[in-house]
Amino acid sequence: MFTPACSLRSAGVNGIGGENDMPRVSELFFKTAIVFLILGIAAGLQMAISGDHSAFPAHAHINLLGWVTSAIFGGYYALNPQKAARRIATIHYGLYTVGVVIMLPALYFMLQGNPALEPVVAGGSLIVAAAVLVFAFVVFSAETARSVSGVASASR
């Protein structure tokens, strides 16, 4: 009998209740998103406690690029396990995360009065932009689903 859980197993993902229901790249994006959520809250608390809101653009970027966008990427890959299994998904995760990790601290400290960090912010921003283009490629690329027999079925 062919069930949705069987089709997920054939795509390399365990069925509901299994140990590895979520593709690895989705789990990485979600865990990274949670780290950025914690950092975004910490930055917001620091601004509120100190009364100095000069770093609010960094706070917004931590939350939007770090937390929200990473979580959206994780959700997309969780809903598209065939695409999540491709090497380019892991490349996307690495490139995006490196870009955000370079850009966000540099932006925060630049806004705190260190203008010499602007080229670092620009470099990190370019890496993030490249990673978003990689994601666009993943989203718009054809997905060839394989049946249990291994024969390619029609693309979505």
N, CA, C and O atoms as a GROMACS GRO file, in nm:
protein
  624
    1MET      N    1   0.084  -0.118   0.000
    1MET     CA    2   0.000   0.000   0.000
    1MET      C    3   0.089   0.124   0.000
    1MET      O    4   0.184   0.134   0.078
    2PHE      N    5   0.057   0.219  -0.088
    2PHE     CA    6   0.134   0.343  -0.100
    2PHE      C    7   0.067   0.450  -0.015
    2PHE      O    8  -0.048   0.486  -0.037
    3THR      N    9   0.142   0.501   0.083
    3THR     CA   10   0.089   0.607   0.169
    3THR      C   11   0.183   0.726   0.162
    3THR      O   12   0.297   0.713   0.119
    4PRO      N   13   0.136   0.844   0.205
    4PRO     CA   14   0.225   0.961   0.206
    4PRO      C   15   0.352   0.936   0.287
    4PRO      O   16   0.459   0.982   0.249
    5ALA      N   17   0.341   0.863   0.398
    5ALA     CA   18   0.461   0.835   0.478
    5ALA      C   19   0.560   0.752   0.397
    5ALA      O   20   0.681   0.771   0.407
    6CYS      N   21   0.508   0.658   0.317
    6CYS     CA   22   0.596   0.577   0.232
    6CYS      C   23   0.665   0.664   0.128
    6CYS      O   24   0.784   0.645   0.100
    7SER      N   25   0.592   0.759   0.071
    7SER     CA   26   0.654   0.845  -0.031
    7SER      C   27   0.761   0.933   0.032
    7SER      O   28   0.862   0.962  -0.032
    8LEU      N   29   0.741   0.975   0.157
    8LEU     CA   30   0.844   1.053   0.225
    8LEU      C   31   0.966   0.968   0.254
    8LEU      O   32   1.080   1.014   0.241
    9ARG      N   33   0.944   0.843   0.295
    9ARG     CA   34   1.057   0.755   0.320
    9ARG      C   35   1.136   0.732   0.192
    9ARG      O   36   1.259   0.727   0.195
   10SER      N   37   1.067   0.718   0.080
   10SER     CA   38   1.138   0.694  -0.046
   10SER      C   39   1.219   0.816  -0.087
   10SER      O   40   1.314   0.804  -0.165
   11ALA      N   41   1.181   0.934  -0.035
   11ALA     CA   42   1.256   1.056  -0.065
   11ALA      C   43   1.369   1.078   0.035
   11ALA      O   44   1.438   1.180   0.030
   12GLY      N   45   1.387   0.983   0.126
   12GLY     CA   46   1.495   0.994   0.222
   12GLY      C   47   1.456   1.062   0.351
   12GLY      O   48   1.542   1.107   0.427
   13VAL      N   49   1.326   1.070   0.378
   13VAL     CA   50   1.278   1.134   0.500
   13VAL      C   51   1.190   1.034   0.572
   13VAL      O   52   1.103   0.972   0.510
   14ASN      N   53   1.212   1.016   0.702
   14ASN     CA   54   1.130   0.922   0.778
   14ASN      C   55   0.987   0.971   0.788
   14ASN      O   56   0.960   1.090   0.773
   15GLY      N   57   0.899   0.879   0.813
   15GLY     CA   58   0.758   0.913   0.829
   15GLY      C   59   0.732   0.984   0.960
   15GLY      O   60   0.824   1.004   1.039
   16ILE      N   61   0.608   1.022   0.982
   16ILE     CA   62   0.569   1.096   1.101
   16ILE      C   63   0.604   1.014   1.225
   16ILE      O   64   0.580   0.894   1.231
   17GLY      N   65   0.662   1.083   1.323
   17GLY     CA   66   0.698   1.017   1.447
   17GLY      C   67   0.838   0.958   1.445
   17GLY      O   68   0.885   0.909   1.548
   18GLY      N   69   0.905   0.961   1.331
   18GLY     CA   70   1.040   0.907   1.322
   18GLY      C   71   1.141   1.004   1.381
   18GLY      O   72   1.108   1.117   1.415
   19GLU      N   73   1.264   0.956   1.392
   19GLU     CA   74   1.369   1.038   1.451
   19GLU      C   75   1.408   1.155   1.362
   19GLU      O   76   1.443   1.261   1.414
   20ASN      N   77   1.404   1.139   1.232
   20ASN     CA   78   1.453   1.241   1.140
   20ASN      C   79   1.344   1.287   1.044
   20ASN      O   80   1.361   1.279   0.922
   21ASP      N   81   1.233   1.334   1.097
   21ASP     CA   82   1.123   1.377   1.011
   21ASP      C   83   1.161   1.496   0.925
   21ASP      O   84   1.112   1.509   0.813
   22MET      N   85   1.247   1.584   0.976
   22MET     CA   86   1.280   1.707   0.906
   22MET      C   87   1.413   1.692   0.834
   22MET      O   88   1.508   1.635   0.889
   23PRO      N   89   1.422   1.743   0.711
   23PRO     CA   90   1.552   1.741   0.642
   23PRO      C   91   1.658   1.815   0.724
   23PRO      O   92   1.627   1.912   0.793
   24ARG      N   93   1.780   1.769   0.716
   24ARG     CA   94   1.891   1.826   0.794
   24ARG      C   95   1.906   1.976   0.771
   24ARG      O   96   1.924   2.051   0.867
   25VAL      N   97   1.897   2.022   0.647
   25VAL     CA   98   1.915   2.165   0.619
   25VAL      C   99   1.803   2.248   0.684
   25VAL      O  100   1.827   2.361   0.726
   26SER      N  101   1.683   2.193   0.691
   26SER     CA  102   1.573   2.262   0.759
   26SER      C  103   1.603   2.276   0.907
   26SER      O  104   1.586   2.384   0.966
   27GLU      N  105   1.649   2.168   0.967
   27GLU     CA  106   1.683   2.172   1.109
   27GLU      C  107   1.794   2.273   1.136
   27GLU      O  108   1.789   2.347   1.234
   28LEU      N  109   1.894   2.277   1.048
   28LEU     CA  110   2.002   2.375   1.064
   28LEU      C  111   1.950   2.518   1.056
   28LEU      O  112   1.985   2.603   1.138
   29PHE      N  113   1.865   2.544   0.956
   29PHE     CA  114   1.808   2.680   0.943
   29PHE      C  115   1.724   2.716   1.065
   29PHE      O  116   1.733   2.829   1.114
   30PHE      N  117   1.643   2.623   1.115
   30PHE     CA  118   1.559   2.653   1.231
   30PHE      C  119   1.643   2.676   1.357
   30PHE      O  120   1.615   2.768   1.434
   31LYS      N  121   1.744   2.594   1.378
   31LYS     CA  122   1.830   2.613   1.496
   31LYS      C  123   1.906   2.745   1.488
   31LYS      O  124   1.921   2.815   1.588
   32THR      N  125   1.954   2.778   1.369
   32THR     CA  126   2.022   2.906   1.349
   32THR      C  127   1.926   3.022   1.372
   32THR      O  128   1.964   3.123   1.431
   33ALA      N  129   1.802   3.007   1.325
   33ALA     CA  130   1.701   3.112   1.345
   33ALA      C  131   1.678   3.137   1.494
   33ALA      O  132   1.665   3.252   1.535
   34ILE      N  133   1.673   3.032   1.573
   34ILE     CA  134   1.650   3.048   1.717
   34ILE      C  135   1.767   3.122   1.783
   34ILE      O  136   1.745   3.206   1.871
   35VAL      N  137   1.890   3.093   1.740
   35VAL     CA  138   2.006   3.165   1.792
   35VAL      C  139   1.992   3.314   1.761
   35VAL      O  140   2.016   3.398   1.847
   36PHE      N  141   1.953   3.346   1.638
   36PHE     CA  142   1.936   3.487   1.601
   36PHE      C  143   1.819   3.552   1.674
   36PHE      O  144   1.824   3.671   1.705
   37LEU      N  145   1.713   3.476   1.701
   37LEU     CA  146   1.602   3.530   1.780
   37LEU      C  147   1.651   3.570   1.919
   37LEU      O  148   1.617   3.678   1.969
   38ILE      N  149   1.729   3.485   1.981
   38ILE     CA  150   1.783   3.514   2.114
   38ILE      C  151   1.873   3.638   2.107
   38ILE      O  152   1.866   3.726   2.193
   39LEU      N  153   1.960   3.644   2.004
   39LEU     CA  154   2.047   3.762   1.988
   39LEU      C  155   1.967   3.889   1.961
   39LEU      O  156   2.002   3.996   2.013
   40GLY      N  157   1.861   3.879   1.882
   40GLY     CA  158   1.776   3.995   1.853
   40GLY      C  159   1.707   4.045   1.978
   40GLY      O  160   1.697   4.166   1.999
   41ILE      N  161   1.658   3.953   2.060
   41ILE     CA  162   1.594   3.993   2.186
   41ILE      C  163   1.698   4.058   2.278
   41ILE      O  164   1.669   4.158   2.342
   42ALA      N  165   1.818   4.000   2.283
   42ALA     CA  166   1.923   4.057   2.368
   42ALA      C  167   1.959   4.198   2.323
   42ALA      O  168   1.977   4.287   2.406
   43ALA      N  169   1.970   4.218   2.191
   43ALA     CA  170   2.002   4.352   2.140
   43ALA      C  171   1.890   4.450   2.173
   43ALA      O  172   1.916   4.565   2.208
   44GLY      N  173   1.766   4.406   2.162
   44GLY     CA  174   1.652   4.491   2.197
   44GLY      C  175   1.650   4.526   2.345
   44GLY      O  176   1.624   4.640   2.382
   45LEU      N  177   1.679   4.428   2.429
   45LEU     CA  178   1.685   4.454   2.573
   45LEU      C  179   1.798   4.550   2.607
   45LEU      O  180   1.782   4.639   2.691
   46GLN      N  181   1.912   4.532   2.542
   46GLN     CA  182   2.026   4.621   2.567
   46GLN      C  183   1.990   4.764   2.531
   46GLN      O  184   2.023   4.857   2.605
   47MET      N  185   1.922   4.783   2.419
   47MET     CA  186   1.879   4.918   2.379
   47MET      C  187   1.779   4.975   2.479
   47MET      O  188   1.788   5.092   2.517
   48ALA      N  189   1.684   4.893   2.522
   48ALA     CA  190   1.581   4.941   2.615
   48ALA      C  191   1.641   4.977   2.750
   48ALA      O  192   1.605   5.080   2.808
   49ILE      N  193   1.730   4.895   2.799
   49ILE     CA  194   1.789   4.919   2.931
   49ILE      C  195   1.880   5.042   2.929
   49ILE      O  196   1.880   5.122   3.022
   50SER      N  197   1.959   5.055   2.821
   50SER     CA  198   2.054   5.166   2.814
   50SER      C  199   1.989   5.297   2.770
   50SER      O  200   2.041   5.405   2.798
   51GLY      N  201   1.875   5.287   2.702
   51GLY     CA  202   1.811   5.406   2.648
   51GLY      C  203   1.877   5.454   2.519
   51GLY      O  204   1.835   5.556   2.462
   52ASP      N  205   1.978   5.383   2.473
   52ASP     CA  206   2.048   5.418   2.349
   52ASP      C  207   1.995   5.329   2.237
   52ASP      O  208   2.023   5.209   2.233
   53HIS      N  209   1.919   5.388   2.148
   53HIS     CA  210   1.857   5.313   2.038
   53HIS      C  211   1.930   5.333   1.905
   53HIS      O  212   1.871   5.311   1.799
   54SER      N  213   2.055   5.373   1.911
   54SER     CA  214   2.129   5.400   1.787
   54SER      C  215   2.154   5.275   1.703
   54SER      O  216   2.179   5.286   1.583
   55ALA      N  217   2.146   5.158   1.764
   55ALA     CA  218   2.170   5.034   1.689
   55ALA      C  219   2.041   4.967   1.642
   55ALA      O  220   2.041   4.849   1.607
   56PHE      N  221   1.929   5.042   1.642
   56PHE     CA  222   1.802   4.979   1.604
   56PHE      C  223   1.804   4.917   1.464
   56PHE      O  224   1.737   4.816   1.443
   57PRO      N  225   1.879   4.974   1.365
   57PRO     CA  226   1.882   4.905   1.236
   57PRO      C  227   1.948   4.766   1.245
   57PRO      O  228   1.906   4.673   1.176
   58ALA      N  229   2.048   4.752   1.329
   58ALA     CA  230   2.112   4.620   1.348
   58ALA      C  231   2.014   4.524   1.415
   58ALA      O  232   2.004   4.407   1.378
   59HIS      N  233   1.941   4.575   1.514
   59HIS     CA  234   1.840   4.494   1.583
   59HIS      C  235   1.736   4.443   1.481
   59HIS      O  236   1.698   4.326   1.482
   60ALA      N  237   1.692   4.531   1.393
   60ALA     CA  238   1.595   4.492   1.290
   60ALA      C  239   1.654   4.387   1.195
   60ALA      O  240   1.586   4.292   1.158
   61HIS      N  241   1.779   4.405   1.156
   61HIS     CA  242   1.843   4.310   1.066
   61HIS      C  243   1.866   4.174   1.133
   61HIS      O  244   1.850   4.070   1.070
   62ILE      N  245   1.902   4.176   1.261
   62ILE     CA  246   1.918   4.049   1.334
   62ILE      C  247   1.786   3.972   1.332
   62ILE      O  248   1.784   3.852   1.307
   63ASN      N  249   1.676   4.044   1.359
   63ASN     CA  250   1.546   3.977   1.363
   63ASN      C  251   1.496   3.936   1.226
   63ASN      O  252   1.443   3.826   1.210
   64LEU      N  253   1.512   4.022   1.126
   64LEU     CA  254   1.457   3.989   0.994
   64LEU      C  255   1.544   3.895   0.913
   64LEU      O  256   1.494   3.797   0.856
   65LEU      N  257   1.674   3.922   0.907
   65LEU     CA  258   1.762   3.833   0.830
   65LEU      C  259   1.798   3.708   0.910
   65LEU      O  260   1.799   3.598   0.856
   66GLY      N  261   1.827   3.727   1.039
   66GLY     CA  262   1.869   3.613   1.120
   66GLY      C  263   1.755   3.522   1.160
   66GLY      O  264   1.759   3.402   1.134
   67TRP      N  265   1.652   3.579   1.222
   67TRP     CA  266   1.541   3.500   1.274
   67TRP      C  267   1.438   3.466   1.167
   67TRP      O  268   1.418   3.349   1.136
   68VAL      N  269   1.374   3.566   1.111
   68VAL     CA  270   1.260   3.542   1.022
   68VAL      C  271   1.301   3.474   0.891
   68VAL      O  272   1.243   3.373   0.853
   69THR      N  273   1.400   3.528   0.823
   69THR     CA  274   1.437   3.473   0.693
   69THR      C  275   1.495   3.333   0.708
   69THR      O  276   1.465   3.245   0.626
   70SER      N  277   1.577   3.310   0.810
   70SER     CA  278   1.629   3.174   0.830
   70SER      C  279   1.516   3.075   0.857
   70SER      O  280   1.519   2.963   0.806
   71ALA      N  281   1.418   3.116   0.936
   71ALA     CA  282   1.303   3.028   0.963
   71ALA      C  283   1.222   3.002   0.836
   71ALA      O  284   1.175   2.891   0.815
   72ILE      N  285   1.206   3.103   0.752
   72ILE     CA  286   1.135   3.083   0.625
   72ILE      C  287   1.211   2.984   0.536
   72ILE      O  288   1.150   2.895   0.476
   73PHE      N  289   1.344   3.000   0.528
   73PHE     CA  290   1.423   2.904   0.450
   73PHE      C  291   1.404   2.762   0.505
   73PHE      O  292   1.385   2.668   0.429
   74GLY      N  293   1.409   2.749   0.637
   74GLY     CA  294   1.390   2.617   0.699
   74GLY      C  295   1.254   2.558   0.667
   74GLY      O  296   1.243   2.439   0.639
   75GLY      N  297   1.151   2.642   0.671
   75GLY     CA  298   1.017   2.596   0.637
   75GLY      C  299   1.005   2.552   0.492
   75GLY      O  300   0.942   2.451   0.462
   76TYR      N  301   1.067   2.629   0.402
   76TYR     CA  302   1.063   2.592   0.260
   76TYR      C  303   1.126   2.455   0.238
   76TYR      O  304   1.068   2.369   0.171
   77TYR      N  305   1.243   2.435   0.296
   77TYR     CA  306   1.312   2.306   0.276
   77TYR      C  307   1.237   2.192   0.345
   77TYR      O  308   1.239   2.080   0.296
   78ALA      N  309   1.170   2.219   0.458
   78ALA     CA  310   1.091   2.115   0.524
   78ALA      C  311   0.973   2.073   0.435
   78ALA      O  312   0.935   1.956   0.433
   79LEU      N  313   0.918   2.169   0.362
   79LEU     CA  314   0.805   2.139   0.272
   79LEU      C  315   0.850   2.082   0.138
   79LEU      O  316   0.767   2.030   0.063
   80ASN      N  317   0.978   2.090   0.108
   80ASN     CA  318   1.032   2.041  -0.020
   80ASN      C  319   1.154   1.954   0.007
   80ASN      O  320   1.267   1.993  -0.023
   81PRO      N  321   1.132   1.835   0.065
   81PRO     CA  322   1.246   1.751   0.106
   81PRO      C  323   1.335   1.706  -0.010
   81PRO      O  324   1.453   1.681   0.011
   82GLN      N  325   1.280   1.695  -0.131
   82GLN     CA  326   1.365   1.658  -0.244
   82GLN      C  327   1.467   1.768  -0.272
   82GLN      O  328   1.583   1.739  -0.301
   83LYS      N  329   1.424   1.892  -0.264
   83LYS     CA  330   1.517   2.004  -0.285
   83LYS      C  331   1.612   2.018  -0.166
   83LYS      O  332   1.728   2.055  -0.183
   84ALA      N  333   1.562   1.989  -0.046
   84ALA     CA  334   1.646   1.997   0.074
   84ALA      C  335   1.760   1.895   0.069
   84ALA      O  336   1.866   1.918   0.127
   85ALA      N  337   1.739   1.784   0.000
   85ALA     CA  338   1.840   1.678  -0.008
   85ALA      C  339   1.952   1.712  -0.106
   85ALA      O  340   2.055   1.646  -0.107
   86ARG      N  341   1.931   1.814  -0.188
   86ARG     CA  342   2.033   1.851  -0.287
   86ARG      C  343   2.148   1.925  -0.220
   86ARG      O  344   2.129   1.996  -0.122
   87ARG      N  345   2.267   1.907  -0.274
   87ARG     CA  346   2.387   1.971  -0.219
   87ARG      C  347   2.375   2.124  -0.218
   87ARG      O  348   2.427   2.189  -0.129
   88ILE      N  349   2.306   2.180  -0.316
   88ILE     CA  350   2.294   2.325  -0.324
   88ILE      C  351   2.219   2.383  -0.204
   88ILE      O  352   2.241   2.499  -0.168
   89ALA      N  353   2.131   2.304  -0.142
   89ALA     CA  354   2.061   2.351  -0.022
   89ALA      C  355   2.159   2.372   0.093
   89ALA      O  356   2.149   2.469   0.168
   90THR      N  357   2.253   2.280   0.107
   90THR     CA  358   2.355   2.293   0.211
   90THR      C  359   2.449   2.410   0.181
   90THR      O  360   2.490   2.482   0.271
   91ILE      N  361   2.483   2.426   0.054
   91ILE     CA  362   2.564   2.542   0.013
   91ILE      C  363   2.491   2.671   0.047
   91ILE      O  364   2.550   2.766   0.097
   92HIS      N  365   2.360   2.673   0.018
   92HIS     CA  366   2.278   2.790   0.050
   92HIS      C  367   2.285   2.820   0.200
   92HIS      O  368   2.306   2.935   0.239
   93TYR      N  369   2.267   2.718   0.282
   93TYR     CA  370   2.272   2.739   0.428
   93TYR      C  371   2.408   2.797   0.470
   93TYR      O  372   2.413   2.896   0.543
   94GLY      N  373   2.515   2.737   0.424
   94GLY     CA  374   2.648   2.783   0.463
   94GLY      C  375   2.677   2.925   0.418
   94GLY      O  376   2.727   3.007   0.495
   95LEU      N  377   2.645   2.954   0.294
   95LEU     CA  378   2.671   3.087   0.238
   95LEU      C  379   2.589   3.193   0.311
   95LEU      O  380   2.641   3.297   0.349
   96TYR      N  381   2.460   3.165   0.330
   96TYR     CA  382   2.373   3.262   0.397
   96TYR      C  383   2.418   3.287   0.541
   96TYR      O  384   2.426   3.401   0.586
   97THR      N  385   2.447   3.180   0.612
   97THR     CA  386   2.485   3.192   0.752
   97THR      C  387   2.617   3.268   0.766
   97THR      O  388   2.629   3.354   0.854
   98VAL      N  389   2.714   3.237   0.684
   98VAL     CA  390   2.842   3.309   0.687
   98VAL      C  391   2.819   3.458   0.660
   98VAL      O  392   2.874   3.544   0.729
   99GLY      N  393   2.739   3.489   0.560
   99GLY     CA  394   2.711   3.629   0.527
   99GLY      C  395   2.646   3.704   0.641
   99GLY      O  396   2.685   3.817   0.672
  100VAL      N  397   2.547   3.643   0.703
  100VAL     CA  398   2.476   3.708   0.814
  100VAL      C  399   2.568   3.723   0.935
  100VAL      O  400   2.565   3.825   1.003
  101VAL      N  401   2.649   3.621   0.961
  101VAL     CA  402   2.740   3.626   1.076
  101VAL      C  403   2.848   3.734   1.056
  101VAL      O  404   2.895   3.792   1.153
  102ILE      N  405   2.887   3.759   0.934
  102ILE     CA  406   2.983   3.867   0.905
  102ILE      C  407   2.913   4.003   0.913
  102ILE      O  408   2.964   4.097   0.975
  103MET      N  409   2.797   4.012   0.850
  103MET     CA  410   2.730   4.141   0.836
  103MET      C  411   2.674   4.196   0.966
  103MET      O  412   2.695   4.314   0.997
  104LEU      N  413   2.603   4.115   1.044
  104LEU     CA  414   2.527   4.168   1.157
  104LEU      C  415   2.612   4.224   1.270
  104LEU      O  416   2.585   4.334   1.317
  105PRO      N  417   2.714   4.153   1.317
  105PRO     CA  418   2.796   4.216   1.422
  105PRO      C  419   2.868   4.342   1.373
  105PRO      O  420   2.880   4.440   1.446
  106ALA      N  421   2.914   4.337   1.248
  106ALA     CA  422   2.982   4.456   1.192
  106ALA      C  423   2.884   4.573   1.184
  106ALA      O  424   2.922   4.687   1.214
  107LEU      N  425   2.760   4.548   1.144
  107LEU     CA  426   2.659   4.654   1.138
  107LEU      C  427   2.632   4.710   1.278
  107LEU      O  428   2.625   4.831   1.297
  108TYR      N  429   2.617   4.621   1.374
  108TYR     CA  430   2.591   4.664   1.512
  108TYR      C  431   2.703   4.756   1.561
  108TYR      O  432   2.676   4.865   1.612
  109PHE      N  433   2.829   4.712   1.546
  109PHE     CA  434   2.942   4.793   1.596
  109PHE      C  435   2.966   4.917   1.512
  109PHE      O  436   3.013   5.018   1.563
  110MET      N  437   2.933   4.912   1.383
  110MET     CA  438   2.943   5.031   1.299
  110MET      C  439   2.846   5.138   1.350
  110MET      O  440   2.880   5.256   1.358
  111LEU      N  441   2.725   5.096   1.384
  111LEU     CA  442   2.624   5.189   1.433
  111LEU      C  443   2.657   5.241   1.574
  111LEU      O  444   2.603   5.343   1.617
  112GLN      N  445   2.743   5.172   1.643
  112GLN     CA  446   2.787   5.216   1.776
  112GLN      C  447   2.905   5.313   1.767
  112GLN      O  448   2.964   5.350   1.869
  113GLY      N  449   2.939   5.354   1.644
  113GLY     CA  450   3.043   5.455   1.628
  113GLY      C  451   3.174   5.406   1.569
  113GLY      O  452   3.278   5.467   1.591
  114ASN      N  453   3.171   5.297   1.495
  114ASN     CA  454   3.292   5.243   1.431
  114ASN      C  455   3.275   5.243   1.279
  114ASN      O  456   3.253   5.137   1.220
  115PRO      N  457   3.284   5.359   1.215
  115PRO     CA  458   3.259   5.368   1.070
  115PRO      C  459   3.356   5.287   0.985
  115PRO      O  460   3.327   5.257   0.869
  116ALA      N  461   3.472   5.250   1.039
  116ALA     CA  462   3.569   5.171   0.964
  116ALA      C  463   3.515   5.032   0.930
  116ALA      O  464   3.571   4.964   0.844
  117LEU      N  465   3.406   4.990   0.995
  117LEU     CA  466   3.348   4.857   0.970
  117LEU      C  467   3.255   4.854   0.848
  117LEU      O  468   3.205   4.748   0.811
  118GLU      N  469   3.232   4.969   0.788
  118GLU     CA  470   3.139   4.972   0.674
  118GLU      C  471   3.178   4.876   0.562
  118GLU      O  472   3.089   4.811   0.507
  119PRO      N  473   3.306   4.863   0.524
  119PRO     CA  474   3.341   4.764   0.420
  119PRO      C  475   3.310   4.620   0.461
  119PRO      O  476   3.277   4.537   0.376
  120VAL      N  477   3.320   4.590   0.590
  120VAL     CA  478   3.286   4.456   0.638
  120VAL      C  479   3.136   4.432   0.624
  120VAL      O  480   3.092   4.325   0.583
  121VAL      N  481   3.058   4.535   0.661
  121VAL     CA  482   2.912   4.526   0.645
  121VAL      C  483   2.878   4.504   0.497
  121VAL      O  484   2.795   4.420   0.464
  122ALA      N  485   2.944   4.579   0.409
  122ALA     CA  486   2.918   4.565   0.265
  122ALA      C  487   2.955   4.424   0.217
  122ALA      O  488   2.880   4.363   0.140
  123GLY      N  489   3.068   4.374   0.261
  123GLY     CA  490   3.109   4.238   0.221
  123GLY      C  491   3.010   4.133   0.267
  123GLY      O  492   2.972   4.045   0.190
  124GLY      N  493   2.969   4.142   0.393
  124GLY     CA  494   2.869   4.048   0.444
  124GLY      C  495   2.737   4.060   0.370
  124GLY      O  496   2.672   3.959   0.342
  125SER      N  497   2.698   4.183   0.337
  125SER     CA  498   2.574   4.205   0.262
  125SER      C  499   2.580   4.141   0.124
  125SER      O  500   2.481   4.084   0.078
  126LEU      N  501   2.694   4.150   0.059
  126LEU     CA  502   2.709   4.088  -0.073
  126LEU      C  503   2.702   3.935  -0.064
  126LEU      O  504   2.647   3.870  -0.153
  127ILE      N  505   2.757   3.879   0.042
  127ILE     CA  506   2.748   3.734   0.061
  127ILE      C  507   2.602   3.694   0.084
  127ILE      O  508   2.555   3.594   0.028
  128VAL      N  509   2.531   3.770   0.167
  128VAL     CA  510   2.389   3.743   0.191
  128VAL      C  511   2.310   3.753   0.060
  128VAL      O  512   2.226   3.667   0.032
  129ALA      N  513   2.338   3.855  -0.019
  129ALA     CA  514   2.268   3.871  -0.148
  129ALA      C  515   2.296   3.752  -0.239
  129ALA      O  516   2.206   3.703  -0.307
  130ALA      N  517   2.421   3.705  -0.242
  130ALA     CA  518   2.454   3.588  -0.324
  130ALA      C  519   2.377   3.465  -0.276
  130ALA      O  520   2.328   3.386  -0.357
  131ALA      N  521   2.365   3.450  -0.144
  131ALA     CA  522   2.292   3.336  -0.088
  131ALA      C  523   2.144   3.342  -0.124
  131ALA      O  524   2.081   3.240  -0.149
  132VAL      N  525   2.088   3.462  -0.126
  132VAL     CA  526   1.947   3.478  -0.165
  132VAL      C  527   1.929   3.440  -0.312
  132VAL      O  528   1.827   3.381  -0.349
  133LEU      N  529   2.026   3.473  -0.396
  133LEU     CA  530   2.019   3.431  -0.537
  133LEU      C  531   2.028   3.279  -0.549
  133LEU      O  532   1.961   3.220  -0.634
  134VAL      N  533   2.110   3.216  -0.466
  134VAL     CA  534   2.117   3.070  -0.464
  134VAL      C  535   1.980   3.013  -0.426
  134VAL      O  536   1.933   2.917  -0.487
  135PHE      N  537   1.917   3.071  -0.325
  135PHE     CA  538   1.784   3.025  -0.285
  135PHE      C  539   1.683   3.043  -0.398
  135PHE      O  540   1.601   2.955  -0.422
  136ALA      N  541   1.689   3.156  -0.466
  136ALA     CA  542   1.600   3.178  -0.580
  136ALA      C  543   1.620   3.069  -0.686
  136ALA      O  544   1.524   3.019  -0.744
  137PHE      N  545   1.746   3.032  -0.709
  137PHE     CA  546   1.775   2.923  -0.804
  137PHE      C  547   1.711   2.793  -0.757
  137PHE      O  548   1.651   2.720  -0.837
  138VAL      N  549   1.722   2.764  -0.627
  138VAL     CA  550   1.662   2.641  -0.573
  138VAL      C  551   1.511   2.644  -0.592
  138VAL      O  552   1.452   2.545  -0.638
  139VAL      N  553   1.448   2.755  -0.559
  139VAL     CA  554   1.302   2.766  -0.568
  139VAL      C  555   1.254   2.750  -0.712
  139VAL      O  556   1.156   2.680  -0.737
  140PHE      N  557   1.323   2.815  -0.806
  140PHE     CA  558   1.277   2.813  -0.945
  140PHE      C  559   1.329   2.694  -1.026
  140PHE      O  560   1.287   2.674  -1.140
  141SER      N  561   1.419   2.615  -0.968
  141SER     CA  562   1.471   2.499  -1.042
  141SER      C  563   1.367   2.389  -1.044
  141SER      O  564   1.285   2.375  -0.954
  142ALA      N  565   1.373   2.311  -1.151
  142ALA     CA  566   1.280   2.199  -1.164
  142ALA      C  567   1.312   2.094  -1.060
  142ALA      O  568   1.428   2.071  -1.027
  143GLU      N  569   1.209   2.034  -1.009
  143GLU     CA  570   1.226   1.927  -0.911
  143GLU      C  571   1.184   1.797  -0.978
  143GLU      O  572   1.071   1.783  -1.024
  144THR      N  573   1.275   1.704  -0.983
  144THR     CA  574   1.244   1.574  -1.040
  144THR      C  575   1.224   1.479  -0.924
  144THR      O  576   1.319   1.440  -0.857
  145ALA      N  577   1.099   1.441  -0.904
  145ALA     CA  578   1.068   1.346  -0.797
  145ALA      C  579   1.092   1.206  -0.849
  145ALA      O  580   1.064   1.176  -0.965
  146ARG      N  581   1.144   1.120  -0.765
  146ARG     CA  582   1.168   0.981  -0.802
  146ARG      C  583   1.066   0.893  -0.731
  146ARG      O  584   1.035   0.914  -0.613
  147SER      N  585   1.015   0.798  -0.803
  147SER     CA  586   0.920   0.706  -0.743
  147SER      C  587   0.998   0.599  -0.666
  147SER      O  588   1.121   0.599  -0.666
  148VAL      N  589   0.925   0.509  -0.602
  148VAL     CA  590   0.988   0.400  -0.527
  148VAL      C  591   1.076   0.316  -0.619
  148VAL      O  592   1.179   0.265  -0.575
  149SER      N  593   1.038   0.302  -0.745
  149SER     CA  594   1.116   0.221  -0.837
  149SER      C  595   1.243   0.292  -0.884
  149SER      O  596   1.329   0.229  -0.946
  150GLY      N  597   1.256   0.422  -0.855
  150GLY     CA  598   1.374   0.496  -0.896
  150GLY      C  599   1.361   0.561  -1.032
  150GLY      O  600   1.454   0.628  -1.078
  151VAL      N  601   1.248   0.543  -1.098
  151VAL     CA  602   1.224   0.603  -1.228
  151VAL      C  603   1.174   0.745  -1.208
  151VAL      O  604   1.084   0.768  -1.126
  152ALA      N  605   1.231   0.839  -1.281
  152ALA     CA  606   1.190   0.978  -1.265
  152ALA      C  607   1.044   0.996  -1.305
  152ALA      O  608   1.001   0.944  -1.408
  153SER      N  609   0.970   1.069  -1.224
  153SER     CA  610   0.833   1.102  -1.258
  153SER      C  611   0.829   1.245  -1.310
  153SER      O  612   0.932   1.311  -1.320
  154ALA      N  613   0.711   1.291  -1.344
  154ALA     CA  614   0.696   1.425  -1.400
  154ALA      C  615   0.742   1.530  -1.300
  154ALA      O  616   0.720   1.517  -1.180
  155SER      N  617   0.805   1.636  -1.352
  155SER     CA  618   0.848   1.748  -1.268
  155SER      C  619   0.728   1.828  -1.227
  155SER      O  620   0.628   1.834  -1.297
  156ARG      N  621   0.740   1.892  -1.111
  156ARG     CA  622   0.632   1.979  -1.063
  156ARG      C  623   0.625   2.103  -1.145
  156ARG      O  624   0.541   2.189  -1.121
   0.00000   0.00000   0.00000
